[in-house]
Each structure stands twice: as C-alpha cells, then as structure tokens.
C-alpha cells in the first residue's frame, strides 16, 4: 500500500500550532511563507509516494549485497538517491551559501517525517548526512569546511557518525580508538560498530566523523576528540585521491530496516586512516552532540512517520476487509465497523497526531534558539529544545512500535503474514527505540541533564504554558466542544508534569533513575494533551466561524478520543513514579534466577 503524506494535518500544525508566520520573521527564514512551504510539502509528498514508498518493500525483501568489504544497495536505491539530491532534499536546513535550501527546522521536520514514513531504511542516509553537515558547519575550520561541506550539502558525498565500539556500547567514556599526530593531520586506528550507511554504493565518497583519543588525552569523556575521516582522500584540486585506510569488515543481519547497511568499520589496519581534527582537542563529544541531537529529533520524527504509515495501512485494510456482523450492519461488513477495531485505529491515529505536534514544536523552538535576536528568547527556546528532544525521541518511537503492533492486530492473522506488509512496520520500528540512545537513556537524559541540571526551570516553563492553554479553553463559550472538560484535562496534565518534576528534584538517591522511563512516558502523554488542547482551540474556532471542514470535524473527534483513551494512563504513571522505586531497587541479580 502506498504511503500518502498527511499534508493537511502538517500544514494545520505548522500554521495554527507552530506559528509559521512568526518563524518566517526570523533572520534568514523570510522566504518560508505559507504558500512556499505548502508547495514544498506537496512536492515532498509526491516524491515519497511515487519513488520512496514503492522501494520500501523492495529494500525489505531484497536486502543488501556484501562482497569483499563492498556494500551493494537494492535495485532502484541509487536512482532514488540521485533524484533526491537532484531535487535538493538532501540538506533542507543548510545555509544557501553552501548550496542548501535554508528552510526552517520545523519545515524540515515535516520533510523528514514524510520521507521516514515512506521508507525509513532509505532516509537514514540523508538523515545522518544532515547531522554531519551540522557538525562540520558548526565546528570545523574554514579549510575543512571548504573541502567537505559543499559536497556533503549537495549530496555528492554522504556522512556518518562513528561513536561506539565493541567494548563500549553506550558508555562513550570507554572508547579506545586512537589518533596519532602526523604533521597537520592524524592517523586514526580502532574499530567502530553499528555505523549506519558506513559503506554503500550511492556516492563516490563517504565522510566519517569519528571519535578517538589523542596520545595525551585525559581519561573519560573529557579526553575524546572528533575527526573527519574520508573514505577516499581529497586532492588539493578537490578530486578524489587514494583510498583511505578504513574498510567495512561486516554488515549486520537485522530484524528490520534490511536495506540500511549497519557496518563494522576498521580504521588503521595498514598504518592509520588519515583524519583531520574538528575544532579543539578533547571536546569532540560536545561537537558530536550536535549530530546526536539532530539525529535524536529526526529518529523521533522517524517514529512519527512509521506510526503514520502503520495507521494508514491498518485503516485501509479495516475499510476493505469484510468479516462478521457489526453494530451498524446485519450482514457481513467491513471490520472498521467493529468497536474494538475503531478503538485500535483511534489509538493509532490520536497518538500519532499528538506526537506530530510535539515533535514540530521542538523543531520550532530549535529555529528560535538558533536565530532569534532576543537573548532571553533564544535561551528559553534552547531550554525547551533540550527538554523536548528526549521526550520526542523516546515517546514517539515507543508509540511507533505500539502502533505497528496494533496495526498487525487490526489485520488479524493476515498481519502475521509478510505479504500484507503490516509486519515490516513492526520490524522496522523496533530499532527506533534503541539507536541514538535507548528509551532508557533518553529517560535518564530527561531527568538528569535536563530536569536536575536546571532545577526544573524548563519543565516549569512548559507547565505555565499548559496552564495558559487550559485557561483559554475554559473561556470558550461555543458548542464545538466540551471546553470545560478539555480545560480540566490539560490543567490536570500540567499538574502531573509539575508533580513529577518536583518529586524528581526531591530525590537524593537512585529512586528517580528507577522510574525515569515512566517519567518520560508521562511527559509524552501529558504534553500530548497540551498539544491536543491547543489543536482543539484552533479547529473549534474554525468550525464555529463556519470555515471548518471535514478535517476539522475529524480533528475534534480525534482530540476527544485522545483525552478519553490515552491521557488517563498518565495518572497511573504518576502513581508508579512516586511509589514504585523501592520495589525496583529491592530486586537483586539473584532474584531473577536466570534459568537456574
């Protein structure tokens, strides 16, 4: 089944809930008018449905070729990549001076969701290149920028992120890769694992951003530097030189995203891979976080995209599949008439739409944090970006897995059969909760680096915004919705976030870590209630003004469903957060038995 980009909902969120007109007033974004953005999204949607979506099953079934360190992409992949870069989709937010489109981050969020929804395995390559562009653009020397940035932006070359190693996992303090000085360059040696698109035949060169240690580096994360290590060295005239001392040792055989090469890369087996230091020594992890935050937001959007695709697939099947007697029909009817099927589809649709708003609002704050000329506004939006990214990444990807699982359930036994396509979404979605930091790591980031670091400042700021929405909802007097109920739900969700934040701030031991994932889920659901409350205001006003459409009517029904069926789970999570830690911490390794 073909993926269709939800353009109408995206434009609604951009214009009504993210203030696209205000974003277009920021320096450098003046061309991001509603008409231009709508035209861009329409073209992205066409490319996704006509080119990327048909290749999704092809890549899943055909997989990758691997011979003597060389990866061969599936049929059609190279042609699709050439089309993507030819249309300028490779680097939507990169500055025009380097050949980028210069679009707002919030518009890029829409593009990423569209492409990820159509073909997640494919879009991982441009996604990581965008992170590499940000790191080089933000921290590399002018000389390195001149060599690498234009061809990364154009898509002639792709970029990768090389962090972890076999012995390190998520503990980057344990990495051992070395960088030995040699004149104005360095010789890199070591092994990196789980490198997405670390080897492929889409482009003539691949630019690896690699974390390694200098000989005199201190131990731990404060002794890590960042290096640019190209697959092929670049001559002074910009042409490609000899092959660098980096090779793909193997590719992983994975549960899903079969067409995305996940590589083990060996650096320096024959004397050392030539690399160039990015920025200052021993602060490479800070620079890499520029890539990592980009990737985490985009993986969250990948979750939204897969959740949307799974929802579309299940809904179409439910409308076509006839089985049983429904409350509205006496004879055999489409299964969408069964209340439980509508319940499942309602969960899929409502959670996806709430997650979309939350992700786009994070991207909106990124635009203001990067471009606002008001120092206080910049700082406030940076706090919000920092707070929202782990929630967007963690919550959106977890619901993508749940949506894909529900979608399979809607299909019944046919969902477990590969030919229907429903199973692929579940297999592809499963990795999203793991790479770029597992959900547990996102949760620890939320409570540790975000809530505890600023003593809840960003969380309490968002609570104030939620209460402001609740007050506006309470002041509505028309009949488009039960405004007092909506107001109470949004206000109650604000209280849950405030209460969880205060509880975290009061903890002195590991109790907060024990329930961190529950905190993240509560934040996701409660912030989703806020997002849906704002959506109700705008959709309801359109309906009352007589300018609404079937879209706005359906939006109001979806909002009511979310408030009634999803938000109550946040109350249960609140009870878990404040009471479950001792039961978790009391468990010891021997208590699990391990099959003894």
N, C-alpha and C positions, 0 to 999 in steps of 0.2 A: 504494500500500500504506500502511495506517495505521501511524503510529508508536505504539509501546507503551512507556511509560516503564519502565525496568528497576528497579522499586521494590524488589524483593527484594535485588538487589545493592547498591542505595543504602543500604538500612537496615542490611545487613551491614557496609558500610564505616563508616557513622555510628556504630553501636553497638559493633562489635568493634575497629575500627581507628582511630577518631577519638575514642573516649571520650565519647559524647554525654552520659552521666550526669555526667561531670566538668564538661562545658561548661555543663550546666544548674545547676551550683553557682555560676557566675559571677554577679556582681551584675547584675540586670536580666533575666537569662535563666532564671529559676527555673521558668517555665511551659513550658520546652522539654522536656517529658517524652517518653520514647519513644512512648507511646501517642498523644500530641498530634501529634508530628512525623509518625508513620506516617499519621495521619488527614489531615494537611495534604498529604503527598506523594501520597496516593491521590487527593485532590481535584485536585491539580495535574496528575496523570497523566490523569484523566478530561477535564479541560479541554483538555489538549494533544491527546489522541487524537480527541476529539469535535468540537473547534472549530478549533484551530490547524492540525493536520495536514491536514485537507481543504482548507484555504486555501493550503497551500504550493504546490501545483501551479497553483491559480488565479492566485496572485500572479506565479508564474514565467511563465505563458503570457500573462496579460492585461497585466502591467506597469503603468506609471503614465501618467496623463494630465497634460499640462502646457500651460497656455494663459495667456499674459499674466502670467507670474510666479506662477501658482497651480498647485499640485500636486493631482491627484485620485487617491486611493488606489483599489486594486482593489475589486471587489464583495465585500462581506462584511467588509472590513477594519474599517470604522467600528463595526459591530455587535460584532465580536470585541473591539475595544479597549474599548468600553463595558462589555462583560461582564467583561473582565479587571480594570478599575478598580473595578467594582461588587463584585467578589469580594475586593478588597483585595490583588491580586497585584502591584500597581504598585510598592510600596515595602516589601518584606517586612522589611528590617532597620531602617527608620526608627523613631525612638522613638514610643511610643504617644502622648506629649503633642502630637505633630504629626499624629497620625492614622495612623501606621504600625503594622505588626504586631509590631515589636520582636523579630523572630526572630534567632537566631544566624546569623552569616555562613556557617557550614558548612551550615545548613539552606537558606539562600538559594542556596548553590552547587548544591544538588540541584534547586531550583526553576528556576534559570537553565539548568542542563543540560537539564532536561525541555522547557522552552519553546523553547530554542535548537534542540534536536534535532527538535522538531516543526515549527518554522517559523523559521528563522534570520533571514530578512528582516524578519519581523514583530517579533521580540523585540529587535531592535536599538533600537527606540524606547524601550521601558521600561528597557532596559539603560542607555542614556545618561542618561535622566531620573534613575536612581538615582545616577549619578555627579554630576549637578548638585545633587541633594539633599545629598550628602555635602559638596560644596564650600560650599554656602550654609549648611548646618547647622554646619560646622566653622569657617568664617572670616568670614561676613558679619556686619554689625552687627545688633543686635536689631531695628532698624527695618526693614531689608531682609528679615530672617527673617519678620517679621510679615506683610509684603506678599506674599512669594513662596513661602515654604516650605509652608504648608498646602495650596495648590493644586497644587504640584509633587508632594507626597506623595499627595494624593487622586487624582492623575492628571487633574484638570481641565485642567492645563497640562502640557506636556512640556518637557524641557530638552535643550540641545545643547552641544557642545564645539567652540569655534572657535579653532583653533590656527594651522594653516599657511596660507600664501599662495602665489601662483603662483611667485614668485622664491625662496621659502624652502625648500619641501619639508620634510624632517625637521630642517633647521637652523633652529631657532626663534630663534636669535640674529639671523637676517636678516629678521625680520618688520618691516613698516613701518607698520602701522595706527596711527592717531594718536588721542589722546584730549585734547581741549581743555577746560579747566575752564570751567564756566558756573554760578556760584553753588555750590549743593550737589550739582550733577550735572556730567556731562561730555558732550561732543559727539564721537561716535566716527565716524571715517571710514577707509575702506580696503576691501579685498576679501579674503574668506576662501574657500578651496576645500575640496572633499571633506567638506562638512558633512552628516553623516548625519542624516536627518529634519529638515533645516534649514527645510523647508517641507512642509506636509501639511494635510489637512482632517480630521484625527482630533480635534483640540481647538481651542478658540476662541483660545488664546494659546500662543505658543512662547517660552520663556525662553532666550536665547542667553548663554552665558558666553564672553566674548571677551577675547583677549589683545591689548593695544595699548600704545603708548608715550605717556607724558606728555611735555609740551614740554621739560622739564628732565631727562629720564631719561638715565642713562648708557648707553653703547653695550653691546651684547651682551645675554646672558640676564639680567643683573642690572638691566636697565632696562625690564623688562616688568611691566605691571600687569594685574590681572584686573577685568573689568567685567560687571555684569548688564545686558543689553540686551534688553528685551522686544519682541516683535513688535508688540504693542499696549501703549501706556502705560496705567498703572493709576491711576485716580482715588483721591482720599482715602477714599472710602467703599468701595473695593475693586472697584468696577465698572470695566469697560474703557473707556478713553478713545480718543483718536485713534490712527491707525496711525503707528507709529514709522518713521523714515527708514532702513528696512532692507528689501531686496527680494531675491527669488530671481531671479538672472539666467538660470540654466540648470540643468538636471539632467543627470547623466552617463548615457551609454548603456553599460551594463556587461556583462561576461562572465556574471556571476551576480547573485544577490540582486536580481532585477529589480524586486521590489516595495518595495525600500528606497530612498527618494529621496536621492541623493547630490548635494548642491546647491553651487552657487557663489553666495555671498551678497555683495551690495554694501551697505556701510554708508556713509551720509552723502552720497549723491548730491545731496541737496537741502538742504544746510546742516549736517547732522550728526545721527546717530542718538543719541537720549538714552540715556545709560548711567550706572550707579551703581557707584562703586568698591567692590570687595570687599576688606576688610581694609586693610592698609597699602600704600602705593605702592611700586612697583618690586620686589615679591616675588610677583607674580602667577604666575610659573612654578611656584613652590613650592606654591601653592594648587591650581594646575591639576593637579599631580601627584596630588592626592587623587582627582580624577576619573580621571586616566590610569591609576593603579594599579588602581582599581576596574574600569575598562574592560579593562585587560590581563588581569586574573584572569578576568573574565567572557568575554573573547574566547577564552581558554584553555578555558573551560567550553563555549563555542560549538563549539570544535574537538572536545571530547569528545562533545558532543551530535550533531554531524554524523557523527562516526565511528561512534557507536552506531546512528544511523539507517541509514547506509550498510551496516553489518553486518547489521542486521535485514533490510533489503531483499534483500541478496545471499543470506542464509541461506534465506529463504522461497523465493526463486527456485530455489536449488540443491535444495531439497527437493521442488519441484514439477516441474522440468524433467527429462524423461527423454531420455537420449541415451547410446548406447554401452553397452559391457559393462564392468561394474565387477568388482573382485576378489571381491566377495561374491555377485554375481549373474551368471547365464549369459545372461539376456535383457536387453532394454532396461530400464534402471533410472534412478532419479533421480541426477543428476550429483553430488550430495553424496557418493555412494559412491566417486568417483574420488579417489585420494590427493592429487593436486595441488589439487583443489578444496578438500579439507579443510585442506590447508596454507594456502591463501589465507584461508579463513574463520578458521582458527586464529590467523593473524597479526592479522586484524582484531579478533577478539574479545579476545585476550590483551592487545594493546597498549591497546585502549580501556579495559579494566578496570584496568590498571596506571596509566594516565593519570588515570582517575577517582579512584583512591586518592590520588595525588599532589596533584591539584587540591583535593580535600576537605581534605587535611591542611594545605595552605596556608591555606585558609579557616578551619580550626580554629585555627591559630596566630594568624590575624587576630583571632579572638574573644578569645584570651588577651592579645594585645598591646593590645587596646582596653579590656579590662575587668578583667584581673587586678589584685588589690590588692597583690600582691607585686612590688616594683620590679624585682628581678632576673629574675623570671619574665616580666614584661612586656618587658623589654629582650631577653631570649633569644628570645622568640617574635617580636618585631619583626625581629630579625636573620634569623630563619628565613623570615618572610614576604618580606622583601626579597630573600633568596637564591632562594626558590622561584618567585616571580611570573614572572621572565623565563624560567625553565625551563618552567613550566606553560604560559605563553603560547606560547613558541617550539616546544617539543616537541609539545604537544598539537595545535597547528594543523598542523604538518608531517605528523603521523601521520593527521590528518583527511584531508588531500589524498591521502596514500598509501592510506588505507582506501577512500576514494571511488574511486580509480583501480583498486584491486584488486576492488572491488565491480563496477565496469564490466567488468572482465576475467572475473569469475565468470559474468556474463551472456553473455559471448561477443559475437558480432555484434549481438545484441539490446540489449546495453548501450550501443552507439553510436547506437541509435535512440531518439529523445527519448520516444517513447510509453511505454517501460518505466519511466521516471523515474530510472534509475540515473545518467544523465548530469548531472541537476540537482545532485546532491550534489557531484560533482566541480567543477562551475562555481561553486556557492555556497561550497564550502570554500576555493577558491583565494585569495579575498581575505583570509581569516583570517590567513594568514602575512604579510600586508602591512600592513593598517591597525592603528592603535595601536602602530606601530613594527614594522618588518620583522623577520624572524628574525635577520638580521644585527645589527640594532640591539639586539634582546634579548640577543644573544650578547655584544656589546660592553658592555652594561649589566651582564651577569653577571660578566665578568672585570674590568671597570673599577670601576664604582660599588660592586660587592658584594665580590668576592674581594680585589682590590687595596686597596680602601679600608679594610677591617678586617683586612688581612693574613691572610685565610683563616679568621678566627675562626668565622664561621657555618658554613663548609664543614667545618671540623674537628669542630665540634659534631655535625653530622649524621653524619659518619663514625663518631664514637663511638656514636651511636645505632644505626647499621647494624651495627657490631661486636657491640653488645649483643644485637641480634636474632640474629646468627649464633651467638652462644654459647648462647642459649636453644634454637635449632634443634638444635644439636649435643647438647644434653642430653635430647632426646626419645628415648624408648625403644620407642614403639609402632610398629606396622607400617603406619600410614596413609600414610606417605610415606618416601622415602629421605632421612631427615633429614640425614645427614652430607653428602650431595651438595648439598642445599639450603643447608646451613650454609656449605659451601665457596663456593658461587656468591655468596651475599650477602656473605661476608667478602671474596671477590675483588673484588666490585663496590665495596666500601668502599675497598679498596686503589687501584682505578682512579681514584676521585674524589680520594683523598688525593694520589696521584702527579700527577694533572693539576693540582691546586691548587698543589702545591709547585713544579711546573715553571713555572706562570704567575708565581708570586712571585719566581722567579729571573731572569725576563726583564727586560732593560733597554731594549729597542727595540720595534719593531712586530711582533716574532715572535708574541706572544700574540694580537694582533689578527688576524693572518693565519689562525689556526686557531680563532678564537673560536667559530664556528658548530659546529665539530667538538666543542669542549669542551661546548657546550650540549647537543648530542645525546648525548654520553657521559653527562652528568649525568642527562638524562632516562631513558636506558635503565638506568643503574646504580641510580638512585633508584627506578625501577620494579621492579627486582629486590628491593630492600629492602621495598617495599610488598607485593610478591607473597610474599615470605618471611614477613612478618607475617600475611598472609592465610592462608598455609598453616598456620601455628600454630593459628589460631582455627578454621579449617574442619576441620583434622585432629583437634583435640581434640573437636569436636562428633561427628565420625564415631566416634572411639574410645569416647566416652561413650554412644553409642547414640542420641544426639539429633540426629544429622545427617540430611540429606535428599538427594534427587537434586541439589538446588542445590549442596550442599557437595561431593558427589562430582564434579560437573562442575567446580566451582571448583578442586579439586585437579588435575584433568587439565589445565585451562587454565593453571594455575601452572607445571606441569611443561613444557607446551608453550612458555611464555614463556622459561623458563630455558634450554631447549634450542635454541630457534629465534631468539630476539631478543637475549638477553644476549651471545652470542658476538660480535656486531657491536661491542660496546663495546671489546673487546680490539683489534680492528682500528683503531677510532678512537683508542685510546691510542697506537698506533704512529704514526698520522698526526699527532697532536698534537705529539709530541716530535721528529718528523723531517721534516715536510712544509713547514714555514715557509720555508726557503731557496728551495725550488722555486717557491713562490708569489711571494715578494718579488723573485725574479730576473726575473720576467716584466715586460716594459715595454709601453707602449701600442703601439709599432710592431710588437711581436711578434705582435699579433693580426691584422694585415693589414687588417681592416675591408673586405674585398671588393676590395682593390686588385689 
